[in-house]
């Protein structure tokens, strides 16, 4: 009989009983968020709730923000396979809102270097992990592919509206996680979904001003196509 492997959440449980109050509060709030959404019916209340929960991100001090976001994604990864099909749409919306809300917070804080790097590490560790590494250091732990696919689908959507105030090179940095998945994702489907995200026409629009030589997203798409049929190394953004 085939067995189903789900993420080992023991580090998350340790966070719930941590002596460090910010760590404990972040873990508890993320769990409450999950079940609050679970029991909310009808589309409009669901949308209002997801937006309201996402707005919490803007109220958090910087030293709590990363722990809260990390606890949220670990909770989603751990509970994803248990979400009934009829309730999945509300969680897809919640994830979309959190991707967008996190980028909005980073923009509000001026794309501060340390905060951006910390956030990208959290995302790389959990929802946009390649599938080759462990979550929370637990060997064999996996993030459900469905969660990865959805975050890839909404990653560029989450950036829309924030791109104009980005410092030079910031767009490239936030897309490196997707580039890594296109190159190193565990499955062909995962690599293909990452490449589709990199071909988003909005990336070309956002980089055209910063790449007068005609590189940017056009070069990304060309190298995506090459990587699909050959063994050429992923080239990333053009100069």
Protein Blocks (a to p, Z undefined) as FASTA:
>chain_A
ZZdddddfklmmmmmmpcblklmmmmmmmmmmmmmmmmpghjklmmmmmmmmmmmmmmpc
fklmmmmmmmmmmmmmmmmmmpcfklmmmmmmmmmmmmmmmmmmmmmnoopaklmmmmmm
mmmmmmmcghlacehhighiacdfklmmmmmmmmmmmmgoplmmpcehklmmmmmmmmmm
mmmgmbfklmmmmmmmmmpmklmmmmmmmmmnopajmlmmmmmmmmmmmmcdcebjaZZ
